Amino acid sequence: MARSLVLLFLVLSVTGCGVAETGAAAAAAGAAKAEEARQGLKTEARVREQLDAASKQAADQRSAAEAASQ
């Protein structure tokens, strides 16, 4: 009986270490993906601002060209 309890304890100890390591790896991967998503959103916002600025500049140039042609 005592021998099987020691064996059970050893098996559970080794299994527990693997589970903890897997959980830590999953948490690190999740954190990396979250940061990647945040960076993607920042990049998207920056590109939208650049597109809006280019669109406004083109509209201003059209307005100026129309005004000059009249």
VENRA-V565759 format. One record per helix or strand. SS is the DSSP state (H for helix, E for strand). FROM is the first residue (numbers start at 1). TO is the last residue. If there is no record, write none. Layout:
BEGIN
ss=SS from=FROM to=TO
ss=SS from=FROM to=TO
END
This chain:
BEGIN
ss=H from=2 to=69
END
